[in-house]
Amino acid sequence: DFGTAIGADIWFEYVSDVTGTVTVSLCDLANFDTRLEIRADGCDGPMVACNDDAEGCGEYTSAVSFAAQCGERYSLRIGGYDKSRGEGQLEISSVGDCCLGDFDGDGIVGGSDLAAFLAVWGSSESEMDFDGDGVVGGTDLATILAAWGEC
């Protein structure tokens, strides 16, 4: 089992800024035998991708790419094989695009998007809870207003 072989781990939360491909990499950036695990919807969510010893990476370092959705939260688990430890630098890159607030898919944030947003005000509608605090509220509204007329 891949998960039981990760030790001395640390978790990060990543909110995708694209619908497209996200790459998480420690490739040649760590001084220990690394492992990566990506999960959707928190650390107990389904595993999206994992890697141990990526091809083309030295010193048993890892890298993984996965299909991401704009605005979705992913948990990144970084650890060492069989509890190995060390130091490293994490790189995250993405290819794709994102238009936060364009709920109707017309390519621009406008009136119908605001109406859809206001219809779920105060709820925990995850697609519209941009700041991840569990409630659609003022900070999320600021995100929509900042993107108004754009995409």
GUVO-793366 format. One record per atom (N, C-alpha, C): residue number from 1; atom name; z, y, x; residue in one letter. Coordinates in pm, 1 decimal. Each point is the difference from the previous one (the first is absolute). Example, Ala and Ser with C-alpha at 12.3 -4.5 7.8 and 13.67 -1.06 7.14 Angstrom:
BEGIN
seq | atom | up | north | east | type
1 | N | 780.0 | -569.0 | 1319.0 | A
1 | CA | 0.0 | 119.0 | -89.0 | A
1 | C | 0.0 | 120.0 | 90.0 | A
2 | N | -72.0 | 105.0 | -35.0 | S
2 | CA | 6.0 | 119.0 | 82.0 | S
2 | C | 73.0 | 109.0 | -77.0 | S
//
This chain:
BEGIN
seq | atom | up | north | east | type
1 | N | 0.0 | -117.7 | 83.9 | D
1 | CA | 0.0 | 117.7 | -83.9 | D
1 | C | 0.0 | 124.3 | 88.6 | D
2 | N | -96.7 | 88.8 | -23.5 | F
2 | CA | -15.7 | 118.8 | 83.6 | F
2 | C | 124.4 | 87.8 | -2.3 | F
3 | N | 57.3 | 21.8 | -118.5 | G
3 | CA | 112.3 | 91.5 | -15.7 | G
3 | C | 124.1 | -40.3 | 76.2 | G
4 | N | 26.5 | -129.6 | 12.6 | T
4 | CA | 122.0 | -42.1 | 67.4 | T
4 | C | -10.8 | 12.9 | 150.6 | T
5 | N | -119.3 | 17.5 | 51.6 | A
5 | CA | -17.7 | 11.2 | 145.1 | A
5 | C | 6.8 | 144.4 | 48.2 | A
6 | N | 28.7 | 95.0 | -90.2 | I
6 | CA | 14.8 | 139.6 | 38.9 | I
6 | C | 148.1 | 28.4 | 13.9 | I
7 | N | 36.9 | 57.5 | 113.2 | G
7 | CA | 138.9 | 36.8 | 19.9 | G
7 | C | 10.0 | 139.6 | 56.9 | G
8 | N | 121.1 | 52.0 | 6.3 | A
8 | CA | 25.8 | 134.3 | 52.2 | A
8 | C | -98.5 | 98.2 | -63.2 | A
9 | N | -13.3 | -8.0 | -132.5 | D
9 | CA | -102.8 | 76.0 | -69.1 | D
9 | C | 48.5 | 136.4 | -47.8 | D
10 | N | -98.6 | 82.6 | -30.8 | I
10 | CA | 22.1 | 132.9 | -56.8 | I
10 | C | -107.5 | 19.2 | -107.2 | I
11 | N | 37.0 | 70.8 | -105.8 | W
11 | CA | -91.9 | 22.8 | -111.2 | W
11 | C | -32.3 | 148.6 | -11.0 | W
12 | N | -124.2 | 28.0 | -36.5 | F
12 | CA | -44.4 | 135.6 | -28.4 | F
12 | C | -69.8 | -0.4 | -135.1 | F
13 | N | 5.8 | 112.6 | -69.8 | E
13 | CA | -76.7 | 15.5 | -122.5 | E
13 | C | -121.3 | 86.4 | 31.2 | E
14 | N | -114.1 | -41.8 | -51.7 | Y
14 | CA | -125.8 | 72.1 | 20.3 | Y
14 | C | -64.2 | 21.7 | -136.4 | Y
15 | N | -37.4 | 123.8 | -30.7 | V
15 | CA | -72.9 | 31.1 | -121.8 | V
15 | C | -143.4 | 28.2 | 41.9 | V
16 | N | -92.2 | -79.3 | -52.4 | S
16 | CA | -139.8 | 12.0 | 41.1 | S
16 | C | -61.2 | 130.9 | -47.4 | S
17 | N | -72.3 | 63.6 | 90.1 | D
17 | CA | -71.5 | 121.9 | -34.3 | D
17 | C | -147.2 | -27.4 | -27.2 | D
18 | N | -36.5 | -127.6 | -10.7 | V
18 | CA | -138.5 | -37.9 | -28.8 | V
18 | C | -5.0 | -122.1 | -91.4 | V
19 | N | -111.7 | -12.4 | -69.5 | T
19 | CA | -40.4 | -128.0 | -55.8 | T
19 | C | -104.5 | -47.4 | 98.8 | T
20 | N | 34.3 | -101.0 | 73.4 | G
20 | CA | -87.0 | -46.9 | 107.3 | G
20 | C | 75.5 | -92.9 | 92.5 | G
21 | N | -29.4 | 7.5 | 128.0 | T
21 | CA | 60.2 | -89.5 | 99.3 | T
21 | C | 102.3 | 75.1 | 84.0 | T
22 | N | 118.7 | -57.3 | 9.4 | V
22 | CA | 106.0 | 54.0 | 84.7 | V
22 | C | 23.6 | -99.5 | 112.5 | V
23 | N | 11.0 | 50.6 | 122.1 | T
23 | CA | 30.6 | -83.3 | 116.3 | T
23 | C | 134.0 | 42.8 | 56.7 | T
24 | N | 87.9 | -98.6 | 16.3 | V
24 | CA | 131.0 | 19.6 | 60.6 | V
24 | C | -4.6 | -74.7 | 132.4 | V
25 | N | 32.7 | 68.5 | 109.6 | S
25 | CA | -20.7 | -60.7 | 130.4 | S
25 | C | 112.9 | 26.9 | 99.5 | S
26 | N | 33.0 | -104.5 | 71.5 | L
26 | CA | 83.8 | 7.0 | 119.7 | L
26 | C | -81.3 | -50.6 | 119.1 | L
27 | N | -129.8 | -15.2 | -18.2 | C
27 | CA | -89.8 | -57.4 | 99.9 | C
27 | C | 10.6 | 76.0 | 132.3 | C
28 | N | 48.0 | -69.3 | 100.7 | D
28 | CA | 18.7 | 55.9 | 134.0 | D
28 | C | 94.4 | 120.0 | 2.1 | D
29 | N | 83.2 | 13.9 | -103.1 | L
29 | CA | 90.5 | 113.7 | -10.0 | L
29 | C | 147.3 | -40.6 | 0.4 | L
30 | N | 27.9 | -126.1 | 27.8 | A
30 | CA | 138.7 | -48.0 | 1.4 | A
30 | C | 21.8 | -88.6 | 122.2 | A
31 | N | 125.6 | -8.2 | 43.2 | N
31 | CA | 31.1 | -80.0 | 118.8 | N
31 | C | 72.1 | -130.3 | -36.0 | N
32 | N | -26.6 | -50.3 | -122.6 | F
32 | CA | 58.6 | -126.8 | -42.2 | F
32 | C | -97.5 | -72.3 | -92.5 | F
33 | N | 27.2 | -124.5 | -31.7 | D
33 | CA | -83.1 | -83.8 | -86.0 | D
33 | C | 22.1 | 41.5 | -145.3 | D
34 | N | -93.4 | 76.1 | -56.8 | T
34 | CA | 17.0 | 61.0 | -131.5 | T
34 | C | -56.2 | -84.8 | -112.9 | T
35 | N | 50.1 | 28.8 | -118.2 | R
35 | CA | -53.4 | -55.2 | -124.5 | R
35 | C | 0.6 | 111.2 | -103.7 | R
36 | N | -100.8 | 0.5 | -86.4 | L
36 | CA | -12.2 | 99.6 | -106.7 | L
36 | C | -12.0 | -69.6 | -134.9 | L
37 | N | 60.3 | 59.9 | -100.2 | E
37 | CA | -9.4 | -50.5 | -136.5 | E
37 | C | -11.4 | 120.8 | -92.1 | E
38 | N | -93.4 | -3.2 | -94.2 | I
38 | CA | -20.5 | 107.9 | -95.3 | I
38 | C | 26.2 | -56.4 | -139.5 | I
39 | N | 83.5 | 70.6 | -76.9 | R
39 | CA | 31.3 | -42.5 | -136.5 | R
39 | C | -24.9 | 115.4 | -96.5 | R
40 | N | -49.0 | -32.9 | -117.9 | A
40 | CA | -18.6 | 98.5 | -106.3 | A
40 | C | 128.2 | 9.5 | -81.5 | A
41 | N | 26.8 | 115.5 | -55.1 | D
41 | CA | 112.1 | 17.9 | -93.0 | D
41 | C | 135.8 | -31.8 | 61.2 | D
42 | N | 25.1 | 39.9 | 121.9 | G
42 | CA | 131.2 | -18.8 | 61.0 | G
42 | C | 10.6 | -126.2 | 82.8 | G
43 | N | 112.5 | -14.1 | 67.4 | C
43 | CA | 15.2 | -110.9 | 94.5 | C
43 | C | 7.5 | -136.9 | -67.2 | C
44 | N | 26.0 | -3.9 | -130.3 | D
44 | CA | 0.5 | -127.5 | -71.5 | D
44 | C | -131.1 | -24.8 | -72.9 | D
45 | N | -94.9 | 90.9 | 14.3 | G
45 | CA | -128.0 | -12.8 | -68.6 | G
45 | C | -89.7 | -103.4 | 65.6 | G
46 | N | -116.1 | -21.2 | -58.8 | P
46 | CA | -92.5 | -99.3 | 54.7 | P
46 | C | -54.6 | 42.5 | 136.6 | P
47 | N | -16.4 | -98.3 | 88.6 | M
47 | CA | -56.0 | 27.9 | 131.5 | M
47 | C | -148.5 | 31.1 | -15.1 | M
48 | N | -43.0 | 109.0 | 61.3 | V
48 | CA | -138.7 | 44.2 | -4.3 | V
48 | C | -73.2 | -46.6 | 124.8 | V
49 | N | 67.3 | 5.6 | 114.7 | A
49 | CA | -61.2 | -39.3 | 126.9 | A
49 | C | 109.6 | -26.7 | 102.1 | A
50 | N | -34.0 | -78.3 | 100.9 | C
50 | CA | 93.6 | -24.5 | 109.8 | C
50 | C | -79.7 | -35.6 | 125.3 | C
51 | N | 63.6 | 17.8 | 115.4 | N
51 | CA | -67.1 | -32.8 | 125.0 | N
51 | C | 100.5 | -27.9 | 109.8 | N
52 | N | -38.0 | -92.5 | 84.5 | D
52 | CA | 71.7 | -33.2 | 122.4 | D
52 | C | -106.6 | -17.4 | 107.0 | D
53 | N | 6.8 | 76.9 | 106.4 | D
53 | CA | -93.6 | -12.3 | 112.4 | D
53 | C | -145.1 | 27.3 | -41.6 | D
54 | N | -29.3 | 125.6 | -26.3 | A
54 | CA | -134.3 | 38.6 | -43.1 | A
54 | C | -103.2 | -24.1 | 109.9 | A
55 | N | -116.8 | -41.3 | -42.4 | E
55 | CA | -109.8 | -23.4 | 93.1 | E
55 | C | -35.3 | 129.8 | 71.9 | E
56 | N | -13.0 | -4.8 | 129.1 | G
56 | CA | -34.2 | 116.5 | 80.5 | G
56 | C | 118.2 | 84.4 | 41.4 | G
57 | N | 119.7 | -37.8 | -41.8 | C
57 | CA | 121.1 | 74.5 | 35.6 | C
57 | C | 76.4 | -77.1 | 106.6 | C
58 | N | 46.6 | 71.6 | 100.9 | G
58 | CA | 74.1 | -64.4 | 106.9 | G
58 | C | 147.6 | -14.8 | -29.8 | G
59 | N | 66.7 | -77.1 | 84.3 | E
59 | CA | 145.6 | -17.4 | -5.0 | E
59 | C | 51.9 | -43.8 | -136.1 | E
60 | N | -79.6 | -78.6 | -72.9 | Y
60 | CA | 41.6 | -55.0 | -129.3 | Y
60 | C | 31.9 | 107.4 | -103.5 | Y
61 | N | -70.9 | 112.5 | 6.2 | T
61 | CA | 22.4 | 105.7 | -98.1 | T
61 | C | -86.9 | -22.4 | -123.6 | T
62 | N | 32.6 | 71.1 | -107.2 | S
62 | CA | -58.2 | -27.8 | -131.4 | S
62 | C | -71.7 | 120.5 | -59.3 | S
63 | N | -93.3 | -29.5 | -88.7 | A
63 | CA | -69.9 | 101.3 | -78.7 | A
63 | C | -49.0 | -68.0 | -127.3 | A
64 | N | -5.3 | 75.0 | -108.7 | V
64 | CA | -46.5 | -55.9 | -126.2 | V
64 | C | -67.5 | 109.5 | -82.0 | V
65 | N | -103.9 | -37.0 | -73.7 | S
65 | CA | -67.2 | 90.7 | -92.1 | S
65 | C | 11.7 | -58.1 | -140.5 | S
66 | N | 11.3 | 89.1 | -98.4 | F
66 | CA | 11.0 | -47.2 | -138.2 | F
66 | C | -62.8 | 100.9 | -94.4 | F
67 | N | -38.1 | -48.4 | -118.3 | A
67 | CA | -57.4 | 85.3 | -103.8 | A
67 | C | 114.4 | 71.1 | -70.7 | A
68 | N | -3.4 | 132.5 | -0.3 | A
68 | CA | 106.6 | 80.2 | -59.1 | A
68 | C | -53.0 | 81.8 | -116.7 | A
69 | N | 91.6 | 37.9 | -87.0 | Q
69 | CA | -31.9 | 86.5 | -112.9 | Q
69 | C | 67.8 | 135.1 | 20.0 | Q
70 | N | -71.2 | 106.5 | -25.2 | C
70 | CA | 51.9 | 134.8 | 14.5 | C
70 | C | 129.7 | 18.2 | -78.4 | C
71 | N | 101.9 | 53.3 | 67.5 | G
71 | CA | 127.2 | 28.5 | -63.5 | G
71 | C | 94.1 | -118.6 | -12.2 | G
72 | N | -45.2 | -120.1 | 33.7 | E
72 | CA | 85.6 | -118.7 | -8.8 | E
72 | C | 92.8 | -7.1 | 120.9 | E
73 | N | 121.7 | -52.0 | -23.4 | R
73 | CA | 98.9 | -16.4 | 106.4 | R
73 | C | -7.3 | -140.8 | 56.6 | R
74 | N | 7.0 | -7.9 | 131.4 | Y
74 | CA | -0.4 | -127.4 | 71.6 | Y
74 | C | 119.0 | -2.4 | 95.4 | Y
75 | N | 60.4 | -115.5 | 14.7 | S
75 | CA | 108.0 | -17.6 | 96.6 | S
75 | C | -58.4 | -66.1 | 123.9 | S
76 | N | 26.4 | 60.5 | 115.6 | L
76 | CA | -48.4 | -51.8 | 127.5 | L
76 | C | 119.1 | -61.7 | 72.7 | L
77 | N | -9.3 | -127.2 | 28.4 | R
77 | CA | 106.3 | -69.5 | 73.0 | R
77 | C | -48.9 | -24.3 | 141.8 | R
78 | N | 74.1 | 51.5 | 94.3 | I
78 | CA | -35.6 | -14.1 | 140.5 | I
78 | C | 114.6 | -70.5 | 69.3 | I
79 | N | -32.8 | -104.4 | 71.0 | G
79 | CA | 104.1 | -74.3 | 69.2 | G
79 | C | -55.8 | -74.7 | 118.2 | G
80 | N | 86.8 | -77.2 | 57.8 | G
80 | CA | -38.3 | -80.4 | 115.0 | G
80 | C | -5.4 | -146.9 | -34.8 | G
81 | N | -89.7 | -70.2 | 64.0 | Y
81 | CA | -6.3 | -144.0 | -16.8 | Y
81 | C | 128.9 | -60.3 | 52.8 | Y
82 | N | 60.7 | -84.6 | -78.6 | D
82 | CA | 121.9 | -70.1 | 38.4 | D
82 | C | 106.0 | 96.0 | 53.9 | D
83 | N | 13.8 | 113.0 | -67.8 | K
83 | CA | 102.0 | 101.6 | 28.8 | K
83 | C | -20.0 | 75.5 | 131.7 | K
84 | N | -119.8 | -3.7 | 56.2 | S
84 | CA | -22.7 | 79.3 | 121.6 | S
84 | C | 8.1 | 148.2 | -35.6 | S
85 | N | 39.9 | 80.2 | 98.2 | R
85 | CA | 20.3 | 143.4 | -21.2 | R
85 | C | -67.7 | 79.8 | 109.3 | R
86 | N | -18.8 | 126.5 | -28.7 | G
86 | CA | -56.9 | 89.9 | 99.6 | G
86 | C | -29.0 | 134.7 | -62.4 | G
87 | N | -89.3 | 71.1 | 63.2 | E
87 | CA | -39.4 | 132.4 | -47.0 | E
87 | C | -149.3 | 2.3 | -25.6 | E
88 | N | -41.4 | 91.0 | -85.6 | G
88 | CA | -142.2 | 11.4 | -28.0 | G
88 | C | -30.4 | 122.9 | -82.0 | G
89 | N | -126.3 | 16.7 | -26.0 | Q
89 | CA | -49.1 | 111.2 | -79.9 | Q
89 | C | -86.7 | -57.7 | -110.0 | Q
90 | N | 23.1 | 44.0 | -122.3 | L
90 | CA | -75.4 | -46.6 | -115.6 | L
90 | C | -112.5 | 98.1 | -30.0 | L
91 | N | -120.0 | -52.7 | -19.4 | E
91 | CA | -114.1 | 83.1 | -39.3 | E
91 | C | -45.8 | -42.9 | -138.1 | E
92 | N | -25.4 | 98.0 | -86.4 | I
92 | CA | -53.2 | -26.7 | -132.8 | I
92 | C | -125.3 | 85.5 | -16.6 | I
93 | N | -110.3 | -64.7 | -37.2 | S
93 | CA | -124.4 | 72.7 | -23.9 | S
93 | C | -59.2 | -48.9 | -131.9 | S
94 | N | -87.8 | 80.4 | -56.7 | S
94 | CA | -57.9 | -38.0 | -128.7 | S
94 | C | -143.9 | 48.0 | -11.0 | S
95 | N | -74.7 | -72.4 | -82.7 | V
95 | CA | -138.3 | 35.0 | -30.3 | V
95 | C | -13.8 | -9.0 | -151.6 | V
96 | N | -43.9 | 105.7 | -62.1 | G
96 | CA | -15.4 | 3.9 | -144.7 | G
96 | C | 23.9 | 140.9 | -48.0 | G
97 | N | 20.7 | 13.9 | -129.1 | D
97 | CA | 29.0 | 132.4 | -53.7 | D
97 | C | 105.3 | -11.0 | -108.8 | D
98 | N | 47.5 | 115.0 | -40.9 | C
98 | CA | 106.7 | 3.3 | -99.3 | C
98 | C | -3.7 | 133.4 | -71.7 | C
99 | N | 23.6 | -5.3 | -125.8 | C
99 | CA | 9.7 | 122.0 | -77.5 | C
99 | C | 123.0 | -11.9 | -88.5 | C
100 | N | 117.1 | 29.1 | 57.7 | L
100 | CA | 123.3 | -7.1 | -77.0 | L
100 | C | -6.3 | 96.6 | -116.9 | L
101 | N | 26.4 | -50.1 | -116.1 | G
101 | CA | 0.5 | 82.8 | -119.2 | G
101 | C | -125.3 | -11.2 | -84.3 | G
102 | N | -104.8 | -63.8 | 50.4 | D
102 | CA | -124.0 | -15.9 | -77.4 | D
102 | C | 10.1 | -130.4 | -80.1 | D
103 | N | 73.8 | 5.6 | -109.5 | F
103 | CA | 26.2 | -119.9 | -78.5 | F
103 | C | -118.5 | -42.6 | -85.0 | F
104 | N | -86.3 | 93.8 | -37.4 | D
104 | CA | -114.4 | -36.8 | -82.9 | D
104 | C | -122.4 | -39.5 | 82.6 | D
105 | N | 8.9 | 11.9 | 132.3 | G
105 | CA | -106.7 | -46.4 | 87.8 | G
105 | C | -125.3 | 84.6 | 1.7 | G
106 | N | 9.0 | 126.1 | -42.3 | D
106 | CA | -119.4 | 83.7 | -1.6 | D
106 | C | -24.1 | 74.7 | 131.0 | D
107 | N | 86.4 | -24.9 | 100.0 | G
107 | CA | -20.1 | 60.1 | 131.0 | G
107 | C | 63.9 | 135.8 | 18.6 | G
108 | N | 77.4 | 45.2 | -96.9 | I
108 | CA | 66.2 | 129.9 | 10.4 | I
108 | C | 131.4 | -4.6 | -77.9 | I
109 | N | 101.4 | 68.2 | 50.7 | V
109 | CA | 127.8 | 8.3 | -70.7 | V
109 | C | -9.2 | 116.8 | -97.5 | V
110 | N | 12.9 | -31.4 | -130.2 | G
110 | CA | -15.9 | 102.4 | -102.3 | G
110 | C | 89.4 | -22.1 | -120.7 | G
111 | N | -39.0 | 59.1 | -110.1 | G
111 | CA | 80.0 | 1.0 | -122.2 | G
111 | C | 33.0 | -137.0 | -56.6 | G
112 | N | -98.3 | -90.2 | -5.3 | S
112 | CA | 28.6 | -132.7 | -56.8 | S
112 | C | 95.9 | -78.1 | 89.8 | S
113 | N | -6.4 | 23.4 | 131.2 | D
113 | CA | 93.4 | -65.8 | 91.9 | D
113 | C | 141.8 | 53.3 | -22.0 | D
114 | N | 11.9 | 130.4 | -19.4 | L
114 | CA | 130.7 | 59.8 | -25.9 | L
114 | C | 57.4 | -52.6 | -131.5 | L
115 | N | -83.7 | -13.0 | -102.8 | A
115 | CA | 45.6 | -52.0 | -129.1 | A
115 | C | 52.0 | -143.3 | 14.3 | A
116 | N | -71.6 | -82.7 | 76.0 | A
116 | CA | 45.0 | -138.0 | 22.7 | A
116 | C | 133.1 | -1.2 | 74.5 | A
117 | N | 13.5 | 89.0 | 95.3 | F
117 | CA | 123.4 | 10.6 | 77.1 | F
117 | C | 116.6 | 41.1 | -89.8 | F
118 | N | -19.1 | 103.9 | -78.1 | L
118 | CA | 107.9 | 50.2 | -85.9 | L
118 | C | 40.6 | -102.1 | -106.2 | L
119 | N | -91.9 | -87.9 | -38.3 | A
119 | CA | 30.7 | -103.0 | -99.8 | A
119 | C | 102.5 | -101.0 | 51.4 | A
120 | N | 14.9 | -11.3 | 132.2 | V
120 | CA | 97.2 | -94.9 | 56.3 | V
120 | C | 114.1 | 72.1 | 72.1 | V
121 | N | 14.7 | 129.1 | -23.5 | W
121 | CA | 105.9 | 80.4 | 63.1 | W
121 | C | 135.6 | -66.8 | -22.9 | W
122 | N | 78.4 | -13.1 | 104.3 | G
122 | CA | 133.3 | -58.3 | -8.8 | G
122 | C | 3.6 | -151.4 | 5.4 | G
123 | N | -115.7 | -63.5 | 0.1 | S
123 | CA | -5.5 | -147.0 | 6.1 | S
123 | C | -6.5 | -45.7 | 145.2 | S
124 | N | -11.6 | -129.4 | 18.0 | S
124 | CA | -12.6 | -55.5 | 135.2 | S
124 | C | -141.7 | -49.6 | 26.1 | S
125 | N | -98.8 | 57.2 | -65.9 | E
125 | CA | -140.2 | -37.5 | 17.0 | E
125 | C | -38.6 | 11.7 | 147.6 | E
126 | N | -15.3 | -115.1 | 66.7 | S
126 | CA | -15.7 | 0.0 | 146.0 | S
126 | C | -124.4 | 72.8 | 48.2 | S
127 | N | -109.5 | -5.6 | -73.9 | E
127 | CA | -123.6 | 65.7 | 42.9 | E
127 | C | 17.3 | 151.5 | 9.8 | E
128 | N | 90.7 | 53.9 | -78.4 | M
128 | CA | 17.7 | 145.0 | -5.0 | M
128 | C | 128.2 | 47.0 | 68.1 | M
129 | N | 78.6 | -91.8 | 50.8 | D
129 | CA | 123.6 | 33.3 | 72.4 | D
129 | C | -34.4 | 11.6 | 148.9 | D
130 | N | -61.3 | 110.2 | 37.1 | F
130 | CA | -51.8 | 17.9 | 135.9 | F
130 | C | 108.7 | 1.7 | 106.3 | F
131 | N | 116.4 | 54.6 | -30.6 | D
131 | CA | 105.4 | 9.1 | 101.0 | D
131 | C | 86.1 | -125.1 | 8.4 | D
132 | N | -22.3 | -97.1 | -89.4 | G
132 | CA | 69.2 | -127.6 | 8.0 | G
132 | C | 147.0 | 3.9 | -36.8 | G
133 | N | 44.1 | 102.3 | -73.7 | D
133 | CA | 142.1 | 8.1 | -34.4 | D
133 | C | 34.3 | -75.3 | -128.0 | D
134 | N | -98.4 | -64.4 | -62.3 | G
134 | CA | 24.6 | -79.9 | -118.7 | G
134 | C | -16.2 | 74.4 | -131.6 | G
135 | N | -30.9 | 130.7 | 5.7 | V
135 | CA | -14.7 | 80.1 | -121.1 | V
135 | C | -117.6 | 96.0 | 16.9 | V
136 | N | -85.9 | 6.9 | -100.8 | V
136 | CA | -109.3 | 97.5 | -0.8 | V
136 | C | 62.3 | 135.5 | -33.6 | V
137 | N | -5.3 | 92.2 | 96.4 | G
137 | CA | 67.9 | 127.9 | -18.6 | G
137 | C | -64.4 | 114.6 | 74.8 | G
138 | N | 81.9 | 99.3 | 31.2 | G
138 | CA | -46.3 | 125.4 | 57.5 | G
138 | C | -73.4 | -11.6 | 132.3 | G
139 | N | 50.5 | -81.4 | 91.9 | T
139 | CA | -66.6 | -15.8 | 130.0 | T
139 | C | -137.6 | -62.5 | -18.8 | T
140 | N | -9.4 | -93.9 | -93.8 | D
140 | CA | -128.9 | -64.3 | -27.9 | D
140 | C | -97.7 | 99.6 | -62.5 | D
141 | N | 51.8 | 86.5 | -87.1 | L
141 | CA | -83.0 | 104.8 | -59.8 | L
141 | C | -54.2 | 92.9 | 108.5 | L
142 | N | 82.0 | 32.0 | 98.1 | A
142 | CA | -45.3 | 85.5 | 110.3 | A
142 | C | -116.4 | -63.7 | 74.9 | A
143 | N | 0.8 | -131.8 | 13.2 | T
143 | CA | -110.0 | -71.7 | 66.8 | T
143 | C | -128.3 | 18.7 | -77.5 | T
144 | N | 7.7 | -14.2 | -132.5 | I
144 | CA | -120.0 | 18.1 | -83.8 | I
144 | C | -50.1 | 144.0 | 7.0 | I
145 | N | 90.3 | 94.1 | -9.6 | L
145 | CA | -41.7 | 140.6 | 2.2 | L
145 | C | -59.4 | 38.7 | 134.9 | L
146 | N | 50.3 | -59.0 | 108.7 | A
146 | CA | -55.5 | 28.6 | 132.4 | A
146 | C | -141.7 | -52.7 | 13.9 | A
147 | N | -33.1 | -106.1 | -76.2 | A
147 | CA | -133.7 | -58.7 | 7.0 | A
147 | C | -92.2 | 52.9 | -110.1 | A
148 | N | 48.2 | 90.7 | -80.7 | W
148 | CA | -75.4 | 49.1 | -116.4 | W
148 | C | -139.5 | 47.1 | 38.8 | W
149 | N | -99.6 | -50.6 | -70.5 | G
149 | CA | -138.4 | 41.3 | 22.4 | G
149 | C | -64.4 | -63.1 | 122.9 | G
150 | N | 69.2 | -93.2 | 66.2 | E
150 | CA | -52.1 | -58.7 | 122.9 | E
150 | C | -18.7 | -150.3 | -11.4 | E
151 | N | -51.2 | -56.8 | 101.5 | C
151 | CA | -14.4 | -142.0 | 31.3 | C
151 | C | -124.3 | -25.0 | 77.1 | C
//
